[in-house]
Amino acid sequence: MTITVHGCDPGEQGRALTWTTESNQSFSPNLGSPSPPETPDSSHCISRIGDYLLLEPLEGDHVFRAAHLHSGDELICKVFDIGRYQESLAAYFALGQHEHINQILEILLGETRAYVFFDRSHGDMHSFVRTCKKLREDEAARLFYQIASAVAHCHDNGLVLRDLKLRKFVFKNEDRNLVKLESLEDSYILAGLDDSLSDKHGCPAYVSPEILNANGSYSGKAADVWSLGVMLYTILVGRYPFHDVEPGSLFSKIRRGHFNIPETLTPKAKCLIRSILRREPAERLTSREILEHPWFASSGVLGGFLAHGRGEREQEQMVPEVNMEEELELFS
């Protein structure tokens, strides 16, 4: 990955230098209504940052819609404090490229802030499931394979994602058949093979039993896999496997690990869900093993993907149902 970094302030061009690195998005327990986008700040002035226009804010004062002056391409700009942007983006530099993980296009440096540009997205999986309700198995398989391949790539390269949830995955195209992991900013870079973590970080509906129970450390990768299981169940069934409006009751259900799978799902889909949502972390499939599950082949997915190595490809998907409620605050 090559990142061109321009020293600049809004409306000002600066000297350019190039960095080269080696390379080979909270949710309620009942899929509650998504938060409406923030009303654009009418007082916001369009600013020029290098070859880009910074348009209306999308999230507070740190995420903006942007446009390239010459091509007219629409992008997303994330703004970081100049003293912390390298730390915030460290996972991108460490990981390298993957087709289902958002990539940095360019970084522009001002005196006090760093402006980081990404391709725009076309909605997120949380809103998609909320609107379309549960997906048909072939559609769910195509999207979930892409989600799991992004997580497997991170795990293979020493990155634990933490706080995994459907909202973190966004659509790459208007047809909404290609997805990508929107952000790596909550991830943790492992120092070696040991993936033990001790911090309690995540979203209530997705948090694993061992995080709730552990006084010491737990496997970060296994906790990520549990979150994948919650995602899979949700897109197939149309609700969370564990849900309650009271956090205490919700966490009790997660600790017990009991959930019901509708008889309408195929045996292979039920098998994959049960192989992921296991209370004992060591008994869960790994993210890489998930990709080898026969459910994907039976759903017609693997004909359009390279299932070997670290470079999976994608195919397509469409639409279809779910009751939802209020959001709980992030569990952290």
Contacts in CASP RR format, 6 or more apart in sequence:
PFRMAT RR
TARGET T0000
AUTHOR 0000-0000-0000
METHOD contacts of the structure
MODEL  1
MTITVHGCDPGEQGRALTWTTESNQSFSPNLGSPSPPETPDSSHCISRIG
DYLLLEPLEGDHVFRAAHLHSGDELICKVFDIGRYQESLAAYFALGQHEH
INQILEILLGETRAYVFFDRSHGDMHSFVRTCKKLREDEAARLFYQIASA
VAHCHDNGLVLRDLKLRKFVFKNEDRNLVKLESLEDSYILAGLDDSLSDK
HGCPAYVSPEILNANGSYSGKAADVWSLGVMLYTILVGRYPFHDVEPGSL
FSKIRRGHFNIPETLTPKAKCLIRSILRREPAERLTSREILEHPWFASSG
VLGGFLAHGRGEREQEQMVPEVNMEEELELFS
1 20 0 8 1.000
1 21 0 8 1.000
1 23 0 8 1.000
1 92 0 8 1.000
1 93 0 8 1.000
1 96 0 8 1.000
1 97 0 8 1.000
1 103 0 8 1.000
1 104 0 8 1.000
2 18 0 8 1.000
2 19 0 8 1.000
2 20 0 8 1.000
2 21 0 8 1.000
3 18 0 8 1.000
3 19 0 8 1.000
3 20 0 8 1.000
3 21 0 8 1.000
3 104 0 8 1.000
3 106 0 8 1.000
3 107 0 8 1.000
4 16 0 8 1.000
4 17 0 8 1.000
4 18 0 8 1.000
4 106 0 8 1.000
4 107 0 8 1.000
5 16 0 8 1.000
5 17 0 8 1.000
5 18 0 8 1.000
5 19 0 8 1.000
5 106 0 8 1.000
5 107 0 8 1.000
5 108 0 8 1.000
5 109 0 8 1.000
6 13 0 8 1.000
6 14 0 8 1.000
6 15 0 8 1.000
6 16 0 8 1.000
6 50 0 8 1.000
6 106 0 8 1.000
6 108 0 8 1.000
6 109 0 8 1.000
7 14 0 8 1.000
7 15 0 8 1.000
7 16 0 8 1.000
7 108 0 8 1.000
7 109 0 8 1.000
7 110 0 8 1.000
8 14 0 8 1.000
8 49 0 8 1.000
8 50 0 8 1.000
8 108 0 8 1.000
8 109 0 8 1.000
8 110 0 8 1.000
9 110 0 8 1.000
9 111 0 8 1.000
10 47 0 8 1.000
10 48 0 8 1.000
10 49 0 8 1.000
10 54 0 8 1.000
11 47 0 8 1.000
11 48 0 8 1.000
11 49 0 8 1.000
11 50 0 8 1.000
12 50 0 8 1.000
13 50 0 8 1.000
21 93 0 8 1.000
21 96 0 8 1.000
23 95 0 8 1.000
23 96 0 8 1.000
23 97 0 8 1.000
24 96 0 8 1.000
24 310 0 8 1.000
25 124 0 8 1.000
25 126 0 8 1.000
25 165 0 8 1.000
25 167 0 8 1.000
25 168 0 8 1.000
25 169 0 8 1.000
25 170 0 8 1.000
25 182 0 8 1.000
25 183 0 8 1.000
26 165 0 8 1.000
26 167 0 8 1.000
26 203 0 8 1.000
26 327 0 8 1.000
26 328 0 8 1.000
26 329 0 8 1.000
26 330 0 8 1.000
27 126 0 8 1.000
27 165 0 8 1.000
27 166 0 8 1.000
27 167 0 8 1.000
27 203 0 8 1.000
27 204 0 8 1.000
27 205 0 8 1.000
27 206 0 8 1.000
27 327 0 8 1.000
28 204 0 8 1.000
28 205 0 8 1.000
28 243 0 8 1.000
28 324 0 8 1.000
28 325 0 8 1.000
28 326 0 8 1.000
28 327 0 8 1.000
28 328 0 8 1.000
29 204 0 8 1.000
29 205 0 8 1.000
29 240 0 8 1.000
29 242 0 8 1.000
29 243 0 8 1.000
29 244 0 8 1.000
29 245 0 8 1.000
29 250 0 8 1.000
29 325 0 8 1.000
29 328 0 8 1.000
30 239 0 8 1.000
30 240 0 8 1.000
30 243 0 8 1.000
30 245 0 8 1.000
30 323 0 8 1.000
30 324 0 8 1.000
30 325 0 8 1.000
30 326 0 8 1.000
31 126 0 8 1.000
31 129 0 8 1.000
31 130 0 8 1.000
31 234 0 8 1.000
31 238 0 8 1.000
31 239 0 8 1.000
31 240 0 8 1.000
31 322 0 8 1.000
31 323 0 8 1.000
31 324 0 8 1.000
31 325 0 8 1.000
32 130 0 8 1.000
32 324 0 8 1.000
32 325 0 8 1.000
32 326 0 8 1.000
32 327 0 8 1.000
33 130 0 8 1.000
33 324 0 8 1.000
33 325 0 8 1.000
33 326 0 8 1.000
34 126 0 8 1.000
34 127 0 8 1.000
34 130 0 8 1.000
34 167 0 8 1.000
35 327 0 8 1.000
37 58 0 8 1.000
38 57 0 8 1.000
38 58 0 8 1.000
38 59 0 8 1.000
38 60 0 8 1.000
40 56 0 8 1.000
40 57 0 8 1.000
41 56 0 8 1.000
41 57 0 8 1.000
44 56 0 8 1.000
44 57 0 8 1.000
46 53 0 8 1.000
46 54 0 8 1.000
46 55 0 8 1.000
47 53 0 8 1.000
47 54 0 8 1.000
48 54 0 8 1.000
48 69 0 8 1.000
49 66 0 8 1.000
49 77 0 8 1.000
49 108 0 8 1.000
49 115 0 8 1.000
50 69 0 8 1.000
50 108 0 8 1.000
51 68 0 8 1.000
51 69 0 8 1.000
51 70 0 8 1.000
52 66 0 8 1.000
52 67 0 8 1.000
52 68 0 8 1.000
52 69 0 8 1.000
52 75 0 8 1.000
52 77 0 8 1.000
52 108 0 8 1.000
52 115 0 8 1.000
52 117 0 8 1.000
53 66 0 8 1.000
53 67 0 8 1.000
53 69 0 8 1.000
54 64 0 8 1.000
54 66 0 8 1.000
54 77 0 8 1.000
54 115 0 8 1.000
55 64 0 8 1.000
55 65 0 8 1.000
55 66 0 8 1.000
55 67 0 8 1.000
56 64 0 8 1.000
56 65 0 8 1.000
57 63 0 8 1.000
57 64 0 8 1.000
57 65 0 8 1.000
58 64 0 8 1.000
58 65 0 8 1.000
58 76 0 8 1.000
61 79 0 8 1.000
62 78 0 8 1.000
62 79 0 8 1.000
62 80 0 8 1.000
63 76 0 8 1.000
63 77 0 8 1.000
63 78 0 8 1.000
63 79 0 8 1.000
64 76 0 8 1.000
64 77 0 8 1.000
64 79 0 8 1.000
65 74 0 8 1.000
65 75 0 8 1.000
65 76 0 8 1.000
65 77 0 8 1.000
65 120 0 8 1.000
66 74 0 8 1.000
66 75 0 8 1.000
66 76 0 8 1.000
66 77 0 8 1.000
66 117 0 8 1.000
67 73 0 8 1.000
67 74 0 8 1.000
67 75 0 8 1.000
68 75 0 8 1.000
74 120 0 8 1.000
75 105 0 8 1.000
75 117 0 8 1.000
75 118 0 8 1.000
75 119 0 8 1.000
75 120 0 8 1.000
76 117 0 8 1.000
76 118 0 8 1.000
76 119 0 8 1.000
76 120 0 8 1.000
76 121 0 8 1.000
77 115 0 8 1.000
77 116 0 8 1.000
77 117 0 8 1.000
77 118 0 8 1.000
78 115 0 8 1.000
78 116 0 8 1.000
78 118 0 8 1.000
79 113 0 8 1.000
79 114 0 8 1.000
79 115 0 8 1.000
79 116 0 8 1.000
80 88 0 8 1.000
80 89 0 8 1.000
80 113 0 8 1.000
80 114 0 8 1.000
80 116 0 8 1.000
81 112 0 8 1.000
81 113 0 8 1.000
81 114 0 8 1.000
82 109 0 8 1.000
82 110 0 8 1.000
82 111 0 8 1.000
82 112 0 8 1.000
82 113 0 8 1.000
82 114 0 8 1.000
83 114 0 8 1.000
85 107 0 8 1.000
85 114 0 8 1.000
85 116 0 8 1.000
88 185 0 8 1.000
89 104 0 8 1.000
89 107 0 8 1.000
89 116 0 8 1.000
89 185 0 8 1.000
90 189 0 8 1.000
91 159 0 8 1.000
91 184 0 8 1.000
91 185 0 8 1.000
91 187 0 8 1.000
91 189 0 8 1.000
92 103 0 8 1.000
92 104 0 8 1.000
92 184 0 8 1.000
94 157 0 8 1.000
94 158 0 8 1.000
94 159 0 8 1.000
94 189 0 8 1.000
95 101 0 8 1.000
95 153 0 8 1.000
95 154 0 8 1.000
95 157 0 8 1.000
95 159 0 8 1.000
95 184 0 8 1.000
96 157 0 8 1.000
97 103 0 8 1.000
98 149 0 8 1.000
98 150 0 8 1.000
98 153 0 8 1.000
98 310 0 8 1.000
98 311 0 8 1.000
99 180 0 8 1.000
99 311 0 8 1.000
99 312 0 8 1.000
99 313 0 8 1.000
99 314 0 8 1.000
100 146 0 8 1.000
100 147 0 8 1.000
100 149 0 8 1.000
100 150 0 8 1.000
100 153 0 8 1.000
100 178 0 8 1.000
100 179 0 8 1.000
100 180 0 8 1.000
100 181 0 8 1.000
100 312 0 8 1.000
100 314 0 8 1.000
101 150 0 8 1.000
101 153 0 8 1.000
101 154 0 8 1.000
101 180 0 8 1.000
101 181 0 8 1.000
101 184 0 8 1.000
102 118 0 8 1.000
102 119 0 8 1.000
102 170 0 8 1.000
102 180 0 8 1.000
102 181 0 8 1.000
102 182 0 8 1.000
102 183 0 8 1.000
102 184 0 8 1.000
103 118 0 8 1.000
103 119 0 8 1.000
104 116 0 8 1.000
104 117 0 8 1.000
104 118 0 8 1.000
105 117 0 8 1.000
105 118 0 8 1.000
105 119 0 8 1.000
106 116 0 8 1.000
106 117 0 8 1.000
107 114 0 8 1.000
107 115 0 8 1.000
107 116 0 8 1.000
107 117 0 8 1.000
108 114 0 8 1.000
108 115 0 8 1.000
108 117 0 8 1.000
109 115 0 8 1.000
119 172 0 8 1.000
121 170 0 8 1.000
121 171 0 8 1.000
121 172 0 8 1.000
121 180 0 8 1.000
121 182 0 8 1.000
122 170 0 8 1.000
122 171 0 8 1.000
122 172 0 8 1.000
122 173 0 8 1.000
122 174 0 8 1.000
122 176 0 8 1.000
123 170 0 8 1.000
123 171 0 8 1.000
123 176 0 8 1.000
124 166 0 8 1.000
124 167 0 8 1.000
124 168 0 8 1.000
124 169 0 8 1.000
124 170 0 8 1.000
124 171 0 8 1.000
124 182 0 8 1.000
125 143 0 8 1.000
125 147 0 8 1.000
125 166 0 8 1.000
125 167 0 8 1.000
125 169 0 8 1.000
125 170 0 8 1.000
125 171 0 8 1.000
125 179 0 8 1.000
125 231 0 8 1.000
125 235 0 8 1.000
126 165 0 8 1.000
126 166 0 8 1.000
126 167 0 8 1.000
127 167 0 8 1.000
128 171 0 8 1.000
128 176 0 8 1.000
129 135 0 8 1.000
129 166 0 8 1.000
129 234 0 8 1.000
129 235 0 8 1.000
129 238 0 8 1.000
129 322 0 8 1.000
130 322 0 8 1.000
130 324 0 8 1.000
132 319 0 8 1.000
132 320 0 8 1.000
132 321 0 8 1.000
133 238 0 8 1.000
133 320 0 8 1.000
133 321 0 8 1.000
133 322 0 8 1.000
134 140 0 8 1.000
134 235 0 8 1.000
134 236 0 8 1.000
134 237 0 8 1.000
134 238 0 8 1.000
134 320 0 8 1.000
134 321 0 8 1.000
134 322 0 8 1.000
135 143 0 8 1.000
135 235 0 8 1.000
135 236 0 8 1.000
135 317 0 8 1.000
135 319 0 8 1.000
135 320 0 8 1.000
136 318 0 8 1.000
136 320 0 8 1.000
137 236 0 8 1.000
137 265 0 8 1.000
137 266 0 8 1.000
137 269 0 8 1.000
137 299 0 8 1.000
138 299 0 8 1.000
138 300 0 8 1.000
138 301 0 8 1.000
138 317 0 8 1.000
139 317 0 8 1.000
139 318 0 8 1.000
139 319 0 8 1.000
139 320 0 8 1.000
140 232 0 8 1.000
140 235 0 8 1.000
140 236 0 8 1.000
140 299 0 8 1.000
141 295 0 8 1.000
141 296 0 8 1.000
141 299 0 8 1.000
141 300 0 8 1.000
141 301 0 8 1.000
142 177 0 8 1.000
142 299 0 8 1.000
142 301 0 8 1.000
142 314 0 8 1.000
142 315 0 8 1.000
142 316 0 8 1.000
142 317 0 8 1.000
143 177 0 8 1.000
143 179 0 8 1.000
143 235 0 8 1.000
143 317 0 8 1.000
144 231 0 8 1.000
144 232 0 8 1.000
144 235 0 8 1.000
145 291 0 8 1.000
145 296 0 8 1.000
145 301 0 8 1.000
145 305 0 8 1.000
145 312 0 8 1.000
145 314 0 8 1.000
146 178 0 8 1.000
146 179 0 8 1.000
146 180 0 8 1.000
146 312 0 8 1.000
146 314 0 8 1.000
147 169 0 8 1.000
147 179 0 8 1.000
147 181 0 8 1.000
147 228 0 8 1.000
147 231 0 8 1.000
148 228 0 8 1.000
148 287 0 8 1.000
148 290 0 8 1.000
148 291 0 8 1.000
149 291 0 8 1.000
149 305 0 8 1.000
149 311 0 8 1.000
149 312 0 8 1.000
150 169 0 8 1.000
150 180 0 8 1.000
150 181 0 8 1.000
151 161 0 8 1.000
151 164 0 8 1.000
151 181 0 8 1.000
151 224 0 8 1.000
151 225 0 8 1.000
151 228 0 8 1.000
151 287 0 8 1.000
152 286 0 8 1.000
152 287 0 8 1.000
152 288 0 8 1.000
152 290 0 8 1.000
152 291 0 8 1.000
152 310 0 8 1.000
153 310 0 8 1.000
153 311 0 8 1.000
154 160 0 8 1.000
154 161 0 8 1.000
154 181 0 8 1.000
154 184 0 8 1.000
154 187 0 8 1.000
155 221 0 8 1.000
155 224 0 8 1.000
155 286 0 8 1.000
155 287 0 8 1.000
155 288 0 8 1.000
156 288 0 8 1.000
156 310 0 8 1.000
158 189 0 8 1.000
158 190 0 8 1.000
158 192 0 8 1.000
158 195 0 8 1.000
159 184 0 8 1.000
159 187 0 8 1.000
159 188 0 8 1.000
159 189 0 8 1.000
159 190 0 8 1.000
160 187 0 8 1.000
160 188 0 8 1.000
160 190 0 8 1.000
160 195 0 8 1.000
160 197 0 8 1.000
160 220 0 8 1.000
160 221 0 8 1.000
160 223 0 8 1.000
160 224 0 8 1.000
161 168 0 8 1.000
161 181 0 8 1.000
161 184 0 8 1.000
161 186 0 8 1.000
161 187 0 8 1.000
161 224 0 8 1.000
162 186 0 8 1.000
162 187 0 8 1.000
162 188 0 8 1.000
162 197 0 8 1.000
162 201 0 8 1.000
162 202 0 8 1.000
162 220 0 8 1.000
162 223 0 8 1.000
162 224 0 8 1.000
163 186 0 8 1.000
163 201 0 8 1.000
163 202 0 8 1.000
163 203 0 8 1.000
163 206 0 8 1.000
163 330 0 8 1.000
164 206 0 8 1.000
164 224 0 8 1.000
164 227 0 8 1.000
164 228 0 8 1.000
164 231 0 8 1.000
165 203 0 8 1.000
165 205 0 8 1.000
165 206 0 8 1.000
165 227 0 8 1.000
165 230 0 8 1.000
165 231 0 8 1.000
166 231 0 8 1.000
166 234 0 8 1.000
166 235 0 8 1.000
168 181 0 8 1.000
168 182 0 8 1.000
168 183 0 8 1.000
169 179 0 8 1.000
169 180 0 8 1.000
169 181 0 8 1.000
169 182 0 8 1.000
170 179 0 8 1.000
170 180 0 8 1.000
170 182 0 8 1.000
171 177 0 8 1.000
171 178 0 8 1.000
171 179 0 8 1.000
171 180 0 8 1.000
172 178 0 8 1.000
172 179 0 8 1.000
172 180 0 8 1.000
175 316 0 8 1.000
176 317 0 8 1.000
176 319 0 8 1.000
177 314 0 8 1.000
177 315 0 8 1.000
177 316 0 8 1.000
177 317 0 8 1.000
177 318 0 8 1.000
178 314 0 8 1.000
186 201 0 8 1.000
188 197 0 8 1.000
188 220 0 8 1.000
195 219 0 8 1.000
195 220 0 8 1.000
195 221 0 8 1.000
195 222 0 8 1.000
196 217 0 8 1.000
196 218 0 8 1.000
196 219 0 8 1.000
196 220 0 8 1.000
197 217 0 8 1.000
197 218 0 8 1.000
197 219 0 8 1.000
197 220 0 8 1.000
197 223 0 8 1.000
198 214 0 8 1.000
198 216 0 8 1.000
198 217 0 8 1.000
198 218 0 8 1.000
200 207 0 8 1.000
200 211 0 8 1.000
200 212 0 8 1.000
200 331 0 8 1.000
200 332 0 8 1.000
201 331 0 8 1.000
201 332 0 8 1.000
202 211 0 8 1.000
202 330 0 8 1.000
202 331 0 8 1.000
202 332 0 8 1.000
203 328 0 8 1.000
203 330 0 8 1.000
203 331 0 8 1.000
204 247 0 8 1.000
204 250 0 8 1.000
204 251 0 8 1.000
204 328 0 8 1.000
204 329 0 8 1.000
204 330 0 8 1.000
204 331 0 8 1.000
205 230 0 8 1.000
205 240 0 8 1.000
205 242 0 8 1.000
205 243 0 8 1.000
205 250 0 8 1.000
205 328 0 8 1.000
206 226 0 8 1.000
206 227 0 8 1.000
206 230 0 8 1.000
206 231 0 8 1.000
207 223 0 8 1.000
207 226 0 8 1.000
207 227 0 8 1.000
207 251 0 8 1.000
207 254 0 8 1.000
207 331 0 8 1.000
208 218 0 8 1.000
208 222 0 8 1.000
208 223 0 8 1.000
208 226 0 8 1.000
208 227 0 8 1.000
208 254 0 8 1.000
208 281 0 8 1.000
209 226 0 8 1.000
209 254 0 8 1.000
209 255 0 8 1.000
209 257 0 8 1.000
209 279 0 8 1.000
210 218 0 8 1.000
210 219 0 8 1.000
210 222 0 8 1.000
210 223 0 8 1.000
210 281 0 8 1.000
211 218 0 8 1.000
211 223 0 8 1.000
212 251 0 8 1.000
212 254 0 8 1.000
212 255 0 8 1.000
213 255 0 8 1.000
218 281 0 8 1.000
219 281 0 8 1.000
219 282 0 8 1.000
221 286 0 8 1.000
221 287 0 8 1.000
222 281 0 8 1.000
222 282 0 8 1.000
222 284 0 8 1.000
223 281 0 8 1.000
224 287 0 8 1.000
225 276 0 8 1.000
225 284 0 8 1.000
225 285 0 8 1.000
225 286 0 8 1.000
225 287 0 8 1.000
225 290 0 8 1.000
226 276 0 8 1.000
226 277 0 8 1.000
226 281 0 8 1.000
226 284 0 8 1.000
228 276 0 8 1.000
228 287 0 8 1.000
228 290 0 8 1.000
229 241 0 8 1.000
229 273 0 8 1.000
229 276 0 8 1.000
229 277 0 8 1.000
230 240 0 8 1.000
230 241 0 8 1.000
230 242 0 8 1.000
230 277 0 8 1.000
232 272 0 8 1.000
232 273 0 8 1.000
232 276 0 8 1.000
233 240 0 8 1.000
233 241 0 8 1.000
233 259 0 8 1.000
233 261 0 8 1.000
233 273 0 8 1.000
233 277 0 8 1.000
234 240 0 8 1.000
234 241 0 8 1.000
236 265 0 8 1.000
236 269 0 8 1.000
236 273 0 8 1.000
237 261 0 8 1.000
237 262 0 8 1.000
237 265 0 8 1.000
238 321 0 8 1.000
238 322 0 8 1.000
239 322 0 8 1.000
239 323 0 8 1.000
239 324 0 8 1.000
241 259 0 8 1.000
241 277 0 8 1.000
242 250 0 8 1.000
242 253 0 8 1.000
242 254 0 8 1.000
242 257 0 8 1.000
242 259 0 8 1.000
243 250 0 8 1.000
243 253 0 8 1.000
244 250 0 8 1.000
244 253 0 8 1.000
245 325 0 8 1.000
245 326 0 8 1.000
245 328 0 8 1.000
247 328 0 8 1.000
247 331 0 8 1.000
250 328 0 8 1.000
257 277 0 8 1.000
257 279 0 8 1.000
259 277 0 8 1.000
261 270 0 8 1.000
261 273 0 8 1.000
261 274 0 8 1.000
265 273 0 8 1.000
266 295 0 8 1.000
266 298 0 8 1.000
268 293 0 8 1.000
268 294 0 8 1.000
268 295 0 8 1.000
268 298 0 8 1.000
269 295 0 8 1.000
271 293 0 8 1.000
271 295 0 8 1.000
272 290 0 8 1.000
272 293 0 8 1.000
272 295 0 8 1.000
275 284 0 8 1.000
275 285 0 8 1.000
275 293 0 8 1.000
276 284 0 8 1.000
276 285 0 8 1.000
276 290 0 8 1.000
277 284 0 8 1.000
278 284 0 8 1.000
285 293 0 8 1.000
291 307 0 8 1.000
291 312 0 8 1.000
292 307 0 8 1.000
296 302 0 8 1.000
296 305 0 8 1.000
296 307 0 8 1.000
301 315 0 8 1.000
303 315 0 8 1.000
304 313 0 8 1.000
304 314 0 8 1.000
304 315 0 8 1.000
305 312 0 8 1.000
305 313 0 8 1.000
305 314 0 8 1.000
305 315 0 8 1.000
306 312 0 8 1.000
306 313 0 8 1.000
END
